Amino acid sequence: MDTSTQEFQEKSFFKAMACNLVTGWQVVFSESKWIFIRAFRRWEIKQLRKRLNEEYLAIGKLFTGLLEQKKPIDPQHPEAEMSIKQISFLKEEIEHMENELVSSRKDYIARRTQK
């Protein structure tokens, strides 16, 4: 093997190695960024679940108070109606955010593999 061929192979090897190293660091930083995004979104979902539990507690207290006063439980009661609407909204929002988290992960990986 002549020296020019050997030099070319060595340059190609180091160029490929450098390219792989850069790609590896890009993946590491990309995954680190995703971990931060996922953690923040999970925290948001956790806060929504906490709020949902508070609404369940509020409606439970309202209905318990009505039962103790021997009044009929009426879902049309203004406080109950507001809590029921809030519960419905929070459930939809939690489901939407969880689905969005899954789809954004798929998009995130797809964009990274297209480069």
N, C-alpha and C positions, 0 to 999 in steps of 0.2 A: 504494500500500500504506500503510495507516495505521500509526501508531507502535506500537499494541498488537500488531498482527500481526508487525511487525518485531522487537519485543522478545521475543515468544514464539518466533520462529524462532531468534533469537540464543541464547536460553536453551536451546532444544532442541539447538542445535548444540553449545554448550559442555557440556551435560549428556551428550550422546552421546559427545563427545570424551573427557570425563572417564571415562565408563563404559568406553570402548575402552582408555583408558590403564590403568585398574585391571585390566581383563581381561588386557591384555598383560603387566603385571607379575606377575599370578597365574600365567600360563603360564611366564614366565621363572623364577620361584621354584620352580614345580612341576617343571620340567625340571631345574633345578639339584639339587633334592632327588633326582630319579630318577637323575641321573648319579652322585651319591654312593652311593645304594643299589646301583646296578648295579656300580659299582667295588668295593664291599665284597663283594658276592656273587661277582664274578669272582675276587677275591682268595681267597675261600673255596674256590672250585672249583680254582683253581691249587694251593692247598695240598693238596687231596685228590689231585690228579693227581701231585703230588710224592710223596705218601705211597704212591700206587699204584706208581709207579716204584721206590720203595724195596722194596716187597713183591716186585715182579718180580725185582729184583736179589738179594734174599734167597733166593728160591726157585731162582734160577739158580746162586747160589753153593753152595747145598745140593746140587743135582743134579750140579754140576761136582765137588764134593768126593766124592760117591758114585761118580761115574765114575772119578775118579783112584784111588780105593780099590778099583776093580773090583767094586763092589757094585751090585746091580740098583737101578734107579731105581724107587722105590715111591711113588706118590702118597698111599699110606696112612701114610707116614712121619709121625710126630707133628708135626714142624716143617713139613713140606710141606703137610700137611692144614690146619694153622692159617693158613699163608700163602695157600693156595688159597681158603679161606673169606674171609680178609681182602680178597683181590683181588676176589672176587665182590661182597662188600659195598661196596667202594669204587667199583666200576663202577656198581652200582645207585644209589649215593648221588650220584655225579657226574651220571648221567643224570637223576635226580630233580631235582637242583638246577638243571640247565640247563632242563628243562621248566618248572619252577616260575618261573624267571626270565622266560621267554617269556610264560607265562600271567599273571604278576603285572604285566608291562608292559601287556598287553591290558586287564586290570582297572583299572590305573592310568589309562590313557587313557579308558576307558569312564566311570569315576567323574568325571573332569574334564569330560567332554563333557556329563554329565547335569546339571551345575550351571547 
